[in-house]
Amino acid sequence: MKKNKNPKSKNDMKLINFFLAAAAGFGLVKMFGYMTETELNEEIETDNHDEDEYPLFV
């Protein structure tokens, strides 16, 4: 026996899967942006600290 699948429900599932994938992709982009932002902020803080401790011109 074959089950007849409703083509409308297939399209609805494709749409739902698309929105879930888009939300997951957006979340990954935001997470990556947050991680790189914190790494850049840490590098900037350490660079300023090193310049204060060891000046170039004496």
PDB file of N, H, CA, C and O in Angstrom:
ATOM      1  N   MET A   1       0.838  -1.188   0.000  1.00  0.00           N
ATOM      2  CA  MET A   1       0.000   0.000   0.000  1.00  0.00           C
ATOM      3  C   MET A   1       0.880   1.248   0.000  1.00  0.00           C
ATOM      4  O   MET A   1       1.822   1.364   0.784  1.00  0.00           O
ATOM      5  N   LYS A   2       0.559   2.159  -0.878  1.00  0.00           N
ATOM      6  H   LYS A   2      -0.206   2.065  -1.516  1.00  0.00           H
ATOM      7  CA  LYS A   2       1.272   3.426  -0.930  1.00  0.00           C
ATOM      8  C   LYS A   2       0.479   4.473  -0.167  1.00  0.00           C
ATOM      9  O   LYS A   2      -0.750   4.521  -0.205  1.00  0.00           O
ATOM     10  N   LYS A   3       1.233   5.300   0.521  1.00  0.00           N
ATOM     11  H   LYS A   3       2.232   5.261   0.551  1.00  0.00           H
ATOM     12  CA  LYS A   3       0.585   6.424   1.187  1.00  0.00           C
ATOM     13  C   LYS A   3       0.615   7.614   0.243  1.00  0.00           C
ATOM     14  O   LYS A   3       1.656   7.941  -0.327  1.00  0.00           O
ATOM     15  N   ASN A   4      -0.492   8.236   0.087  1.00  0.00           N
ATOM     16  H   ASN A   4      -1.337   7.970   0.551  1.00  0.00           H
ATOM     17  CA  ASN A   4      -0.542   9.441  -0.737  1.00  0.00           C
ATOM     18  C   ASN A   4      -0.154  10.629   0.121  1.00  0.00           C
ATOM     19  O   ASN A   4      -0.802  10.936   1.122  1.00  0.00           O
ATOM     20  N   LYS A   5       0.917  11.289  -0.293  1.00  0.00           N
ATOM     21  H   LYS A   5       1.443  11.040  -1.106  1.00  0.00           H
ATOM     22  CA  LYS A   5       1.351  12.463   0.455  1.00  0.00           C
ATOM     23  C   LYS A   5       0.767  13.708  -0.185  1.00  0.00           C
ATOM     24  O   LYS A   5       0.713  13.852  -1.407  1.00  0.00           O
ATOM     25  N   ASN A   6       0.352  14.562   0.653  1.00  0.00           N
ATOM     26  H   ASN A   6       0.395  14.445   1.645  1.00  0.00           H
ATOM     27  CA  ASN A   6      -0.238  15.815   0.202  1.00  0.00           C
ATOM     28  C   ASN A   6       0.873  16.739  -0.300  1.00  0.00           C
ATOM     29  O   ASN A   6       1.789  17.050   0.461  1.00  0.00           O
ATOM     30  N   PRO A   7       0.821  17.190  -1.570  1.00  0.00           N
ATOM     31  CA  PRO A   7       1.876  18.064  -2.087  1.00  0.00           C
ATOM     32  C   PRO A   7       1.930  19.397  -1.349  1.00  0.00           C
ATOM     33  O   PRO A   7       2.988  20.024  -1.285  1.00  0.00           O
ATOM     34  N   LYS A   8       0.818  19.831  -0.798  1.00  0.00           N
ATOM     35  H   LYS A   8      -0.041  19.322  -0.850  1.00  0.00           H
ATOM     36  CA  LYS A   8       0.824  21.088  -0.058  1.00  0.00           C
ATOM     37  C   LYS A   8       1.672  20.954   1.204  1.00  0.00           C
ATOM     38  O   LYS A   8       2.404  21.878   1.558  1.00  0.00           O
ATOM     39  N   SER A   9       1.581  19.816   1.881  1.00  0.00           N
ATOM     40  H   SER A   9       0.986  19.065   1.593  1.00  0.00           H
ATOM     41  CA  SER A   9       2.368  19.635   3.098  1.00  0.00           C
ATOM     42  C   SER A   9       3.858  19.526   2.770  1.00  0.00           C
ATOM     43  O   SER A   9       4.698  19.927   3.575  1.00  0.00           O
ATOM     44  N   LYS A  10       4.193  18.984   1.589  1.00  0.00           N
ATOM     45  H   LYS A  10       3.510  18.658   0.935  1.00  0.00           H
ATOM     46  CA  LYS A  10       5.596  18.935   1.190  1.00  0.00           C
ATOM     47  C   LYS A  10       6.154  20.338   1.026  1.00  0.00           C
ATOM     48  O   LYS A  10       7.267  20.627   1.465  1.00  0.00           O
ATOM     49  N   ASN A  11       5.378  21.209   0.394  1.00  0.00           N
ATOM     50  H   ASN A  11       4.473  20.975   0.038  1.00  0.00           H
ATOM     51  CA  ASN A  11       5.823  22.589   0.213  1.00  0.00           C
ATOM     52  C   ASN A  11       5.930  23.317   1.544  1.00  0.00           C
ATOM     53  O   ASN A  11       6.838  24.122   1.749  1.00  0.00           O
ATOM     54  N   ASP A  12       4.999  23.030   2.446  1.00  0.00           N
ATOM     55  H   ASP A  12       4.262  22.375   2.279  1.00  0.00           H
ATOM     56  CA  ASP A  12       5.058  23.641   3.766  1.00  0.00           C
ATOM     57  C   ASP A  12       6.307  23.190   4.512  1.00  0.00           C
ATOM     58  O   ASP A  12       6.955  23.997   5.178  1.00  0.00           O
ATOM     59  N   MET A  13       6.650  21.914   4.406  1.00  0.00           N
ATOM     60  H   MET A  13       6.124  21.258   3.865  1.00  0.00           H
ATOM     61  CA  MET A  13       7.844  21.400   5.080  1.00  0.00           C
ATOM     62  C   MET A  13       9.113  22.001   4.486  1.00  0.00           C
ATOM     63  O   MET A  13      10.067  22.279   5.212  1.00  0.00           O
ATOM     64  N   LYS A  14       9.130  22.206   3.155  1.00  0.00           N
ATOM     65  H   LYS A  14       8.355  21.980   2.564  1.00  0.00           H
ATOM     66  CA  LYS A  14      10.288  22.834   2.523  1.00  0.00           C
ATOM     67  C   LYS A  14      10.452  24.259   3.034  1.00  0.00           C
ATOM     68  O   LYS A  14      11.570  24.707   3.288  1.00  0.00           O
ATOM     69  N   LEU A  15       9.344  24.965   3.183  1.00  0.00           N
ATOM     70  H   LEU A  15       8.436  24.601   2.976  1.00  0.00           H
ATOM     71  CA  LEU A  15       9.384  26.336   3.668  1.00  0.00           C
ATOM     72  C   LEU A  15       9.862  26.390   5.119  1.00  0.00           C
ATOM     73  O   LEU A  15      10.675  27.239   5.487  1.00  0.00           O
ATOM     74  N   ILE A  16       9.350  25.480   5.929  1.00  0.00           N
ATOM     75  H   ILE A  16       8.690  24.791   5.631  1.00  0.00           H
ATOM     76  CA  ILE A  16       9.775  25.424   7.333  1.00  0.00           C
ATOM     77  C   ILE A  16      11.256  25.084   7.424  1.00  0.00           C
ATOM     78  O   ILE A  16      11.986  25.702   8.200  1.00  0.00           O
ATOM     79  N   ASN A  17      11.710  24.104   6.639  1.00  0.00           N
ATOM     80  H   ASN A  17      11.118  23.602   6.009  1.00  0.00           H
ATOM     81  CA  ASN A  17      13.127  23.742   6.652  1.00  0.00           C
ATOM     82  C   ASN A  17      13.999  24.905   6.185  1.00  0.00           C
ATOM     83  O   ASN A  17      15.091  25.110   6.716  1.00  0.00           O
ATOM     84  N   PHE A  18      13.526  25.669   5.196  1.00  0.00           N
ATOM     85  H   PHE A  18      12.640  25.502   4.765  1.00  0.00           H
ATOM     86  CA  PHE A  18      14.281  26.827   4.730  1.00  0.00           C
ATOM     87  C   PHE A  18      14.432  27.851   5.844  1.00  0.00           C
ATOM     88  O   PHE A  18      15.528  28.366   6.067  1.00  0.00           O
ATOM     89  N   PHE A  19      13.339  28.151   6.546  1.00  0.00           N
ATOM     90  H   PHE A  19      12.449  27.732   6.365  1.00  0.00           H
ATOM     91  CA  PHE A  19      13.416  29.140   7.623  1.00  0.00           C
ATOM     92  C   PHE A  19      14.272  28.651   8.780  1.00  0.00           C
ATOM     93  O   PHE A  19      14.981  29.445   9.399  1.00  0.00           O
ATOM     94  N   LEU A  20      14.219  27.368   9.081  1.00  0.00           N
ATOM     95  H   LEU A  20      13.643  26.723   8.578  1.00  0.00           H
ATOM     96  CA  LEU A  20      15.086  26.831  10.135  1.00  0.00           C
ATOM     97  C   LEU A  20      16.553  26.922   9.737  1.00  0.00           C
ATOM     98  O   LEU A  20      17.399  27.269  10.561  1.00  0.00           O
ATOM     99  N   ALA A  21      16.858  26.616   8.488  1.00  0.00           N
ATOM    100  H   ALA A  21      16.170  26.335   7.818  1.00  0.00           H
ATOM    101  CA  ALA A  21      18.243  26.715   8.010  1.00  0.00           C
ATOM    102  C   ALA A  21      18.716  28.166   8.013  1.00  0.00           C
ATOM    103  O   ALA A  21      19.863  28.445   8.363  1.00  0.00           O
ATOM    104  N   ALA A  22      17.841  29.084   7.625  1.00  0.00           N
ATOM    105  H   ALA A  22      16.910  28.856   7.341  1.00  0.00           H
ATOM    106  CA  ALA A  22      18.208  30.501   7.626  1.00  0.00           C
ATOM    107  C   ALA A  22      18.470  30.985   9.048  1.00  0.00           C
ATOM    108  O   ALA A  22      19.416  31.737   9.283  1.00  0.00           O
ATOM    109  N   ALA A  23      17.643  30.562   9.990  1.00  0.00           N
ATOM    110  H   ALA A  23      16.874  29.952   9.798  1.00  0.00           H
ATOM    111  CA  ALA A  23      17.836  30.961  11.384  1.00  0.00           C
ATOM    112  C   ALA A  23      19.140  30.385  11.933  1.00  0.00           C
ATOM    113  O   ALA A  23      19.860  31.068  12.661  1.00  0.00           O
ATOM    114  N   ALA A  24      19.444  29.147  11.594  1.00  0.00           N
ATOM    115  H   ALA A  24      18.859  28.592  11.003  1.00  0.00           H
ATOM    116  CA  ALA A  24      20.687  28.535  12.060  1.00  0.00           C
ATOM    117  C   ALA A  24      21.892  29.243  11.442  1.00  0.00           C
ATOM    118  O   ALA A  24      22.888  29.473  12.128  1.00  0.00           O
ATOM    119  N   GLY A  25      21.814  29.587  10.172  1.00  0.00           N
ATOM    120  H   GLY A  25      21.005  29.400   9.615  1.00  0.00           H
ATOM    121  CA  GLY A  25      22.901  30.301   9.519  1.00  0.00           C
ATOM    122  C   GLY A  25      23.103  31.673  10.123  1.00  0.00           C
ATOM    123  O   GLY A  25      24.241  32.098  10.322  1.00  0.00           O
ATOM    124  N   PHE A  26      22.025  32.373  10.417  1.00  0.00           N
ATOM    125  H   PHE A  26      21.100  32.028  10.256  1.00  0.00           H
ATOM    126  CA  PHE A  26      22.130  33.692  11.039  1.00  0.00           C
ATOM    127  C   PHE A  26      22.751  33.579  12.425  1.00  0.00           C
ATOM    128  O   PHE A  26      23.561  34.417  12.820  1.00  0.00           O
ATOM    129  N   GLY A  27      22.371  32.548  13.153  1.00  0.00           N
ATOM    130  H   GLY A  27      21.713  31.867  12.832  1.00  0.00           H
ATOM    131  CA  GLY A  27      22.945  32.339  14.485  1.00  0.00           C
ATOM    132  C   GLY A  27      24.438  32.056  14.407  1.00  0.00           C
ATOM    133  O   GLY A  27      25.203  32.546  15.237  1.00  0.00           O
ATOM    134  N   LEU A  28      24.860  31.277  13.424  1.00  0.00           N
ATOM    135  H   LEU A  28      24.238  30.879  12.749  1.00  0.00           H
ATOM    136  CA  LEU A  28      26.288  31.004  13.269  1.00  0.00           C
ATOM    137  C   LEU A  28      27.060  32.261  12.910  1.00  0.00           C
ATOM    138  O   LEU A  28      28.168  32.475  13.403  1.00  0.00           O
ATOM    139  N   VAL A  29      26.483  33.091  12.057  1.00  0.00           N
ATOM    140  H   VAL A  29      25.583  32.917  11.657  1.00  0.00           H
ATOM    141  CA  VAL A  29      27.154  34.341  11.681  1.00  0.00           C
ATOM    142  C   VAL A  29      27.289  35.254  12.899  1.00  0.00           C
ATOM    143  O   VAL A  29      28.346  35.848  13.114  1.00  0.00           O
ATOM    144  N   LYS A  30      26.235  35.367  13.690  1.00  0.00           N
ATOM    145  H   LYS A  30      25.376  34.885  13.515  1.00  0.00           H
ATOM    146  CA  LYS A  30      26.292  36.210  14.887  1.00  0.00           C
ATOM    147  C   LYS A  30      27.304  35.674  15.883  1.00  0.00           C
ATOM    148  O   LYS A  30      28.047  36.450  16.485  1.00  0.00           O
ATOM    149  N   MET A  31      27.347  34.353  16.067  1.00  0.00           N
ATOM    150  H   MET A  31      26.744  33.723  15.578  1.00  0.00           H
ATOM    151  CA  MET A  31      28.298  33.757  17.002  1.00  0.00           C
ATOM    152  C   MET A  31      29.730  33.997  16.532  1.00  0.00           C
ATOM    153  O   MET A  31      30.593  34.342  17.339  1.00  0.00           O
ATOM    154  N   PHE A  32      29.995  33.817  15.230  1.00  0.00           N
ATOM    155  H   PHE A  32      29.294  33.536  14.575  1.00  0.00           H
ATOM    156  CA  PHE A  32      31.328  34.039  14.690  1.00  0.00           C
ATOM    157  C   PHE A  32      31.723  35.503  14.842  1.00  0.00           C
ATOM    158  O   PHE A  32      32.867  35.801  15.184  1.00  0.00           O
ATOM    159  N   GLY A  33      30.792  36.418  14.593  1.00  0.00           N
ATOM    160  H   GLY A  33      29.862  36.176  14.315  1.00  0.00           H
ATOM    161  CA  GLY A  33      31.077  37.846  14.761  1.00  0.00           C
ATOM    162  C   GLY A  33      31.391  38.191  16.199  1.00  0.00           C
ATOM    163  O   GLY A  33      32.289  38.992  16.457  1.00  0.00           O
ATOM    164  N   TYR A  34      30.676  37.608  17.137  1.00  0.00           N
ATOM    165  H   TYR A  34      29.946  36.957  16.927  1.00  0.00           H
ATOM    166  CA  TYR A  34      30.932  37.863  18.553  1.00  0.00           C
ATOM    167  C   TYR A  34      32.309  37.353  18.957  1.00  0.00           C
ATOM    168  O   TYR A  34      33.042  38.027  19.681  1.00  0.00           O
ATOM    169  N   MET A  35      32.661  36.136  18.476  1.00  0.00           N
ATOM    170  H   MET A  35      32.065  35.588  17.888  1.00  0.00           H
ATOM    171  CA  MET A  35      33.952  35.564  18.840  1.00  0.00           C
ATOM    172  C   MET A  35      35.094  36.400  18.273  1.00  0.00           C
ATOM    173  O   MET A  35      36.067  36.662  18.980  1.00  0.00           O
ATOM    174  N   THR A  36      35.001  36.819  17.030  1.00  0.00           N
ATOM    175  H   THR A  36      34.211  36.606  16.456  1.00  0.00           H
ATOM    176  CA  THR A  36      36.084  37.602  16.438  1.00  0.00           C
ATOM    177  C   THR A  36      36.162  38.987  17.071  1.00  0.00           C
ATOM    178  O   THR A  36      37.251  39.545  17.205  1.00  0.00           O
ATOM    179  N   GLU A  37      35.031  39.538  17.455  1.00  0.00           N
ATOM    180  H   GLU A  37      34.146  39.085  17.346  1.00  0.00           H
ATOM    181  CA  GLU A  37      35.039  40.851  18.094  1.00  0.00           C
ATOM    182  C   GLU A  37      35.754  40.786  19.442  1.00  0.00           C
ATOM    183  O   GLU A  37      36.537  41.678  19.766  1.00  0.00           O
ATOM    184  N   THR A  38      35.499  39.752  20.223  1.00  0.00           N
ATOM    185  H   THR A  38      34.863  39.026  19.960  1.00  0.00           H
ATOM    186  CA  THR A  38      36.163  39.637  21.514  1.00  0.00           C
ATOM    187  C   THR A  38      37.658  39.380  21.339  1.00  0.00           C
ATOM    188  O   THR A  38      38.465  39.887  22.118  1.00  0.00           O
ATOM    189  N   GLU A  39      38.038  38.595  20.321  1.00  0.00           N
ATOM    190  H   GLU A  39      37.382  38.184  19.688  1.00  0.00           H
ATOM    191  CA  GLU A  39      39.458  38.361  20.081  1.00  0.00           C
ATOM    192  C   GLU A  39      40.153  39.649  19.673  1.00  0.00           C
ATOM    193  O   GLU A  39      41.267  39.918  20.124  1.00  0.00           O
ATOM    194  N   LEU A  40      39.513  40.452  18.826  1.00  0.00           N
ATOM    195  H   LEU A  40      38.609  40.234  18.460  1.00  0.00           H
ATOM    196  CA  LEU A  40      40.116  41.724  18.418  1.00  0.00           C
ATOM    197  C   LEU A  40      40.231  42.676  19.593  1.00  0.00           C
ATOM    198  O   LEU A  40      41.233  43.379  19.724  1.00  0.00           O
ATOM    199  N   ASN A  41      39.224  42.708  20.443  1.00  0.00           N
ATOM    200  H   ASN A  41      38.411  42.137  20.336  1.00  0.00           H
ATOM    201  CA  ASN A  41      39.282  43.579  21.621  1.00  0.00           C
ATOM    202  C   ASN A  41      40.401  43.156  22.554  1.00  0.00           C
ATOM    203  O   ASN A  41      41.074  44.013  23.126  1.00  0.00           O
ATOM    204  N   GLU A  42      40.618  41.862  22.726  1.00  0.00           N
ATOM    205  H   GLU A  42      40.071  41.166  22.261  1.00  0.00           H
ATOM    206  CA  GLU A  42      41.704  41.387  23.574  1.00  0.00           C
ATOM    207  C   GLU A  42      43.059  41.768  22.991  1.00  0.00           C
ATOM    208  O   GLU A  42      43.961  42.156  23.733  1.00  0.00           O
ATOM    209  N   GLU A  43      43.215  41.661  21.663  1.00  0.00           N
ATOM    210  H   GLU A  43      42.482  41.346  21.061  1.00  0.00           H
ATOM    211  CA  GLU A  43      44.472  42.029  21.032  1.00  0.00           C
ATOM    212  C   GLU A  43      44.740  43.513  21.180  1.00  0.00           C
ATOM    213  O   GLU A  43      45.880  43.910  21.422  1.00  0.00           O
ATOM    214  N   ILE A  44      43.719  44.338  21.041  1.00  0.00           N
ATOM    215  H   ILE A  44      42.793  44.015  20.845  1.00  0.00           H
ATOM    216  CA  ILE A  44      43.888  45.780  21.170  1.00  0.00           C
ATOM    217  C   ILE A  44      44.290  46.134  22.594  1.00  0.00           C
ATOM    218  O   ILE A  44      45.159  46.981  22.799  1.00  0.00           O
ATOM    219  N   GLU A  45      43.665  45.494  23.580  1.00  0.00           N
ATOM    220  H   GLU A  45      42.959  44.806  23.414  1.00  0.00           H
ATOM    221  CA  GLU A  45      43.990  45.774  24.973  1.00  0.00           C
ATOM    222  C   GLU A  45      45.433  45.381  25.286  1.00  0.00           C
ATOM    223  O   GLU A  45      46.134  46.114  25.984  1.00  0.00           O
ATOM    224  N   THR A  46      45.877  44.248  24.786  1.00  0.00           N
ATOM    225  H   THR A  46      45.307  43.652  24.219  1.00  0.00           H
ATOM    226  CA  THR A  46      47.249  43.824  25.065  1.00  0.00           C
ATOM    227  C   THR A  46      48.252  44.694  24.329  1.00  0.00           C
ATOM    228  O   THR A  46      49.333  44.951  24.859  1.00  0.00           O
ATOM    229  N   ASP A  47      47.932  45.159  23.118  1.00  0.00           N
ATOM    230  H   ASP A  47      47.054  44.950  22.688  1.00  0.00           H
ATOM    231  CA  ASP A  47      48.843  46.033  22.387  1.00  0.00           C
ATOM    232  C   ASP A  47      49.027  47.349  23.124  1.00  0.00           C
ATOM    233  O   ASP A  47      50.152  47.836  23.229  1.00  0.00           O
ATOM    234  N   ASN A  48      47.962  47.933  23.634  1.00  0.00           N
ATOM    235  H   ASN A  48      47.048  47.537  23.549  1.00  0.00           H
ATOM    236  CA  ASN A  48      48.066  49.189  24.365  1.00  0.00           C
ATOM    237  C   ASN A  48      48.856  48.992  25.640  1.00  0.00           C
ATOM    238  O   ASN A  48      49.630  49.866  26.032  1.00  0.00           O
ATOM    239  N   HIS A  49      48.676  47.883  26.275  1.00  0.00           N
ATOM    240  H   HIS A  49      48.048  47.174  25.956  1.00  0.00           H
ATOM    241  CA  HIS A  49      49.395  47.609  27.519  1.00  0.00           C
ATOM    242  C   HIS A  49      50.895  47.479  27.250  1.00  0.00           C
ATOM    243  O   HIS A  49      51.707  47.995  28.018  1.00  0.00           O
ATOM    244  N   ASP A  50      51.258  46.810  26.192  1.00  0.00           N
ATOM    245  H   ASP A  50      50.598  46.391  25.568  1.00  0.00           H
ATOM    246  CA  ASP A  50      52.669  46.647  25.855  1.00  0.00           C
ATOM    247  C   ASP A  50      53.317  47.979  25.512  1.00  0.00           C
ATOM    248  O   ASP A  50      54.475  48.203  25.868  1.00  0.00           O
ATOM    249  N   GLU A  51      52.611  48.861  24.838  1.00  0.00           N
ATOM    250  H   GLU A  51      51.671  48.680  24.549  1.00  0.00           H
ATOM    251  CA  GLU A  51      53.171  50.158  24.478  1.00  0.00           C
ATOM    252  C   GLU A  51      53.406  51.001  25.713  1.00  0.00           C
ATOM    253  O   GLU A  51      54.386  51.744  25.767  1.00  0.00           O
ATOM    254  N   ASP A  52      52.539  50.908  26.703  1.00  0.00           N
ATOM    255  H   ASP A  52      51.742  50.304  26.658  1.00  0.00           H
ATOM    256  CA  ASP A  52      52.725  51.689  27.921  1.00  0.00           C
ATOM    257  C   ASP A  52      53.912  51.168  28.720  1.00  0.00           C
ATOM    258  O   ASP A  52      54.637  51.939  29.348  1.00  0.00           O
ATOM    259  N   GLU A  53      54.098  49.879  28.689  1.00  0.00           N
ATOM    260  H   GLU A  53      53.509  49.252  28.179  1.00  0.00           H
ATOM    261  CA  GLU A  53      55.160  49.281  29.492  1.00  0.00           C
ATOM    262  C   GLU A  53      56.523  49.448  28.839  1.00  0.00           C
ATOM    263  O   GLU A  53      57.516  49.677  29.531  1.00  0.00           O
ATOM    264  N   TYR A  54      56.584  49.337  27.528  1.00  0.00           N
ATOM    265  H   TYR A  54      55.778  49.150  26.966  1.00  0.00           H
ATOM    266  CA  TYR A  54      57.845  49.439  26.804  1.00  0.00           C
ATOM    267  C   TYR A  54      57.723  50.518  25.724  1.00  0.00           C
ATOM    268  O   TYR A  54      57.364  50.205  24.589  1.00  0.00           O
ATOM    269  N   PRO A  55      58.011  51.775  26.053  1.00  0.00           N
ATOM    270  CA  PRO A  55      57.878  52.839  25.053  1.00  0.00           C
ATOM    271  C   PRO A  55      58.946  52.717  23.962  1.00  0.00           C
ATOM    272  O   PRO A  55      60.046  52.223  24.206  1.00  0.00           O
ATOM    273  N   LEU A  56      58.602  53.175  22.762  1.00  0.00           N
ATOM    274  H   LEU A  56      57.708  53.577  22.563  1.00  0.00           H
ATOM    275  CA  LEU A  56      59.540  53.092  21.646  1.00  0.00           C
ATOM    276  C   LEU A  56      60.653  54.124  21.768  1.00  0.00           C
ATOM    277  O   LEU A  56      61.812  53.830  21.476  1.00  0.00           O
ATOM    278  N   PHE A  57      60.304  55.325  22.197  1.00  0.00           N
ATOM    279  H   PHE A  57      59.363  55.564  22.434  1.00  0.00           H
ATOM    280  CA  PHE A  57      61.296  56.403  22.302  1.00  0.00           C
ATOM    281  C   PHE A  57      61.587  56.699  23.759  1.00  0.00           C
ATOM    282  O   PHE A  57      60.676  56.910  24.559  1.00  0.00           O
ATOM    283  N   VAL A  58      62.854  56.711  24.091  1.00  0.00           N
ATOM    284  H   VAL A  58      63.595  56.539  23.442  1.00  0.00           H
ATOM    285  CA  VAL A  58      63.236  56.939  25.487  1.00  0.00           C
ATOM    286  C   VAL A  58      63.974  58.258  25.576  1.00  0.00           C
ATOM    287  O   VAL A  58      64.393  58.659  26.662  1.00  0.00           O
TER     288      VAL A  58
END
